[in-house]
């Protein structure tokens, strides 16, 4: 299965992909935001170090990268979001983009699961990070981190 194109509530398109679907010659992709080094992109992109089934190494770097990729999508660029399997970390980023597109923070994980894949955002810690991201970009106090 190649990547899955999704339309965010704002009308912008993003593509969710796994690294094993990597295509060097994708004429539609304008930018990539990758959460796993397996991508090794040679096209315009950002790679954010992010632990599989966990959280980004640098929260602020991840916030900036997600906001910049979302801005590109809003401008009409097809942004590919990918990790190794295309489910957990990819789902987190798409849920964060859904927040930026106007989805309530408490509904963002459900939104990505209903519009992409039911297993997206694989851990409670990743669900928490979506809420943390929303609080961060909306200038609210962050939620307490759950026990891991």
Buried (B, 14 or more C-beta within 10 A) or exposed (E): EEBBEBEBBBEBBBBBBBBEBBEEEBEEBBBBBBBBEBBEBEBEBBBBEBEEEBBBEEBEBBBEBBBBBBEBBBEEBBBBBBBBBBBBBBBBBBBBBBBBBEBEBEEBBBBBBEBBBEEBBBBEBBBBBBBBBBBBBEEEEBBEEEEE
